Amino acid sequence: MADMTLREWINNGGSIRQIQQAAGVHYVTAWKWASSRKIPSWKHIPAIERATNGAVTAADFVPQQGDAA
């Protein structure tokens, strides 16, 4: 698994709780990341990458050209 959004990763068997615990944030914060309501800070990206075994990376939080802002 590689190059997917956090939501896709969760839909494929991951959990918000895993992200929350790995990043050391409140559950609601991790939920906001997964639902694209908030972008994680740079200090949390490495924890997300580790928790997802590299399936979700910093690039997955950067809007791609043509995406709605």
C-alpha positions, 0 to 999 in steps of 0.5 A: 500500500502506497500513495493514498489518502489518510481516509483511503488508508482507514477505509482499507483497515487502518483506524483513526485511533492508530493515527491518534495514538501515533501522533499523540493528538486528540481523537477529534484532531486525527478525525479531522485529518482523515476527513480532510477538514484539517491538515496535520502540522509538519511535526505530526507527518512522520508519525502518520507515515510510521503508523501507516507504514509509509502508505500515507506521506506528506505529499498526500496532504498537499492539494494536487493541481485541479483539486478544489481548494 
